[in-house]
Amino acid sequence: MAQSRNADGNGVPPVGGPGAVSLALTVNDITRTVRAEPRLTLAEALRGPLGLTGTKIACDRGACSACTVWLDGVPVCSCMILAIEVGQRRVTTIEGLAEGERLHPVQAAFVAHDAVQCGFCTPGMVMSCAALLAHTKQPSADAVTAAISGHLCRCGTYPHVIAATVAAGAETKGDGP
């Protein structure tokens, strides 16, 4: 089998870095170019050069899910993905869920059901719950529990999150990714 070759014809993949490289990231349906070191995580790129501070960084090792965003519609921990790895995939953050001033049904339900508490885990929880609703129009409490199983909420607002998501599912047709 022939090995693929780069522009120089030597079969070695191109290397980015060690200094900053130019990245085109499509976030919330807008493509923006940033200069970032290859070691920068997606979470850091969102919060830093892109100024989207809704995504929270808590553990920085994929254990709490506070930094959850959608990558092509799939919930992922953005602290575990290098920004340079995103490529052409679409990123959706908590800021991208609302349509102007109209909150996403899950966001509105979190407010109505007091599922916010301190708010640090809230963006990640909302992203996972909205993704669940995109695929399961009326999720059960067990389905919501499974969807948020990787999320750490130090305030213990899980019952409110479950109630909010079930209520949002009863009121929507599963809007999401």
C-alpha positions in Angstrom: 0.0 0.0 0.0 1.4 3.4 -1.0 1.9 6.0 1.8 0.2 9.3 1.2 2.6 12.2 0.7 2.4 15.8 1.7 3.2 18.8 -0.5 6.9 18.1 -0.1 6.3 14.5 -1.3 8.1 13.0 1.8 5.1 11.2 3.4 5.3 13.1 6.7 2.2 14.8 7.8 2.4 18.6 8.1 3.3 19.8 11.6 1.6 22.7 13.3 3.6 24.7 15.8 5.4 24.8 18.1 4.3 28.5 17.9 0.8 29.8 17.2 -1.0 28.6 14.1 -4.0 30.0 12.3 -7.3 28.1 12.9 -10.6 28.5 11.3 -13.3 27.4 13.7 -17.0 27.3 12.9 -18.7 28.2 16.2 -22.5 28.8 16.5 -22.7 28.9 12.7 -20.0 31.6 12.3 -16.6 30.8 11.0 -13.8 32.8 12.8 -10.1 32.6 12.4 -7.9 32.6 15.5 -4.2 32.3 16.1 -3.5 29.7 18.8 -0.8 27.3 19.9 -1.5 23.7 19.0 -1.7 22.8 22.7 -4.8 25.1 23.2 -7.9 23.1 24.1 -11.2 23.9 22.4 -12.5 25.1 25.8 -9.6 27.5 26.1 -10.1 28.8 22.6 -13.8 29.4 23.1 -13.2 31.3 26.4 -10.0 33.1 25.3 -9.6 34.3 21.7 -13.3 33.7 20.8 -14.7 35.4 24.0 -17.5 32.9 24.5 -17.3 32.5 28.3 -20.5 30.5 28.7 -18.5 27.3 28.4 -17.0 26.7 31.8 -13.7 25.0 32.6 -13.7 23.2 36.0 -11.7 20.1 36.2 -9.8 20.5 32.9 -9.6 16.7 32.5 -13.0 15.6 31.2 -14.3 14.4 34.6 -17.0 17.0 35.4 -18.6 17.9 32.0 -18.9 21.6 32.8 -17.3 22.4 29.5 -19.8 20.4 27.3 -20.4 21.8 23.9 -21.7 20.1 20.7 -19.3 19.0 18.0 -21.4 18.3 14.9 -24.4 17.9 17.2 -22.7 15.5 19.6 -22.1 16.6 23.3 -18.3 16.5 24.0 -16.1 17.8 26.8 -14.3 20.7 25.2 -11.4 20.5 27.6 -10.5 17.1 26.1 -10.2 18.3 22.5 -7.5 20.4 21.1 -8.8 23.4 19.1 -6.5 22.3 16.2 -8.3 18.9 16.1 -11.7 20.4 15.4 -11.1 21.0 11.7 -14.2 21.5 9.6 -16.6 20.3 12.3 -19.3 22.6 13.7 -19.1 23.7 17.3 -22.2 24.8 19.2 -21.9 26.5 22.6 -24.5 27.5 25.2 -24.5 30.9 23.5 -25.6 29.3 20.2 -28.7 27.6 21.6 -30.9 30.6 22.0 -32.4 32.3 18.9 -31.8 36.0 19.6 -33.7 36.8 22.8 -35.7 33.6 22.7 -34.2 30.9 24.9 -34.0 27.3 23.8 -36.8 25.3 25.5 -34.3 23.6 27.8 -32.8 26.9 28.9 -36.3 28.3 29.6 -37.2 25.1 31.6 -34.0 25.4 33.6 -35.1 28.9 34.7 -38.7 27.8 35.4 -37.7 24.8 37.4 -34.9 26.5 39.4 -32.3 24.1 37.9 -29.6 26.8 37.9 -28.3 27.1 41.5 -24.7 28.4 41.4 -24.6 28.1 37.6 -21.2 26.6 37.1 -22.4 23.3 35.7 -25.5 24.7 34.1 -24.1 25.4 30.5 -22.8 21.8 30.2 -26.0 20.3 31.6 -28.1 22.4 29.3 -26.1 21.3 26.3 -26.4 17.6 27.2 -30.1 17.9 27.9 -30.8 19.8 24.7 -28.9 17.1 22.8 -31.1 14.5 24.4 -34.3 16.3 23.4 -33.0 16.5 19.8 -33.1 12.7 19.7 -35.8 11.8 22.2 -38.8 14.1 22.0 -40.3 13.2 25.4 -37.5 11.7 27.5 -38.2 9.8 30.7 -36.5 10.8 34.0 -34.2 7.8 33.5 -33.2 9.0 30.1 -32.3 12.4 31.4 -30.4 10.8 34.3 -28.4 8.8 31.8 -27.8 12.0 29.6 -26.4 13.9 32.6 -24.6 11.0 34.2 -21.1 12.4 33.5 -22.0 15.9 34.9 -20.8 17.0 38.3 -23.1 19.4 40.1 -21.8 20.4 43.5 -25.1 22.1 44.4 -27.0 18.9 43.9 -29.6 20.3 41.6 -30.0 17.0 39.7 -33.7 16.6 40.5 -34.4 20.1 39.2 -32.4 19.4 36.0 -34.4 16.2 35.4 -37.7 17.9 36.0 -36.8 20.8 33.8 -35.7 18.5 30.9 -38.8 16.3 31.1 -41.0 19.4 31.1 -39.1 20.9 28.1 -39.6 17.6 26.3 -43.4 17.7 27.0 -43.5 21.2 25.5 -41.3 20.8 22.4 -40.8 18.6 19.4 -37.2 17.9 20.2 -35.4 21.0 18.9 -31.6 20.6 18.9 -28.5 19.5 17.0 
